[in-house]
Amino acid sequence: MRKSIVLTLVAALAASSLSGVASAQNSRSGQVSITVIIIKQPMDSDDYTQQVPRRYLYPSPQTIAEAQDAIRSDAYLRGYLLKKRVQLRNVVGIQTAYNGGKIVYVR
């Protein structure tokens, strides 16, 4: 009886320490993927307008303000956009993808 309790305790401690290592590796190596989409005003084809959500084709002041707040609050996103030479004032929307990545819409 005592051996089974000790073995159970050892297994629980081993599992908890391994899961801590796995989560630390995921958070360290798994940066958020960022895609930048430049919206051109003269729409050439209907295919382009179907790919970009209407919310970002014709952004409201609230949508633009939300995007600017997201840039201010996320240092990694801000640094990435500056590295890609995106003028931050031209960002009109930021959408979160299903995989956790960000899609940045720029005019």
N, C-alpha and C positions, 0 to 999 in steps of 0.2 A: 504494500500500500504506500509506504513511504517513498519507494523508488518511483512509482508512477506519478506521485505529486512532484517530486524533484524533476523528473523528465518533462512533465508538462510545463513546469515553471521555466526550465532551461529552453524549451522549444518556444515558449511565448517570448522570452527575452531575445532569443536569436531572431525571431520573425520581426519583432518591433525594431531591432537595430538595423536589419536589412532593409526594411521599408523606409526607414529614415535616410539611408544612403541613396536609395533609388529616387526618393523625392528631391533630395538635394541635387542629384545629378540632373534631373529633369528641369529644375528651376534654373540651374546654372547654364546648361547647354541649350535649352529650348527658348531662344528669344522669339518674340512675336514676329511673324512674317508680315511685312508691310508692302502693299502694292499701291503705286501712285498712278492715277488715271487723270490725264489732262483732257479737260472738256474744251473743245473748240467751238466757238460761237456759230460760225456758219456751218450748220449741219449738212454734210455732204450726202449721207445716205440714211435710209430708214433703219438699217442694221445697227448703226451706231446709237441711234436714239432708243432702240429696244434694249441695248445692253446696259445703259446707264439709267438708274432709277430716276423717275421724274422729279423726285424730291431734290436730287442733286443737279439735274439739268437746269431747273428753275428754283434755286434755293431761296427760302424765306430768310429774313434777317435773324430769326430765331435759330434756324439750321446753321447759319454761318457763325452765330455766337456760340452755339454748342461745340462746333468744330474748333473754334479758337480757344475755348475753355479746355477742351481735351488736349490741345497742343501745349497749353500753359501748364497743365497738371501732369503731363507725361514726359519726363526728361528723355527717355529713350526715343520716343516718337519724334520729339523736337530735334534731337541730335541727328536722327536718321534723315529727316527732311532737309535739314541744313547741309548735311553731307551730300545729299542728292541735288543740292542747289535749288530747292523749291522755295519760292518766296512765301513765307508763312501767311502773309496778309491775303494771298490768293487762294488759300484753302477754303473751300465752300462747304465741305462735308466730310465726315469720317464715319464709315460704316464698319461694324464688327462682323467678321465672317463667322461661319459655323465652327471653323477650326480654331477660333480665337485670334486669328490674324486681323489686321486692319486694312481697309481699303480707303485710301485718301483721294478725294476728288478735288482737283485744282482747276481753276479757270485760267 
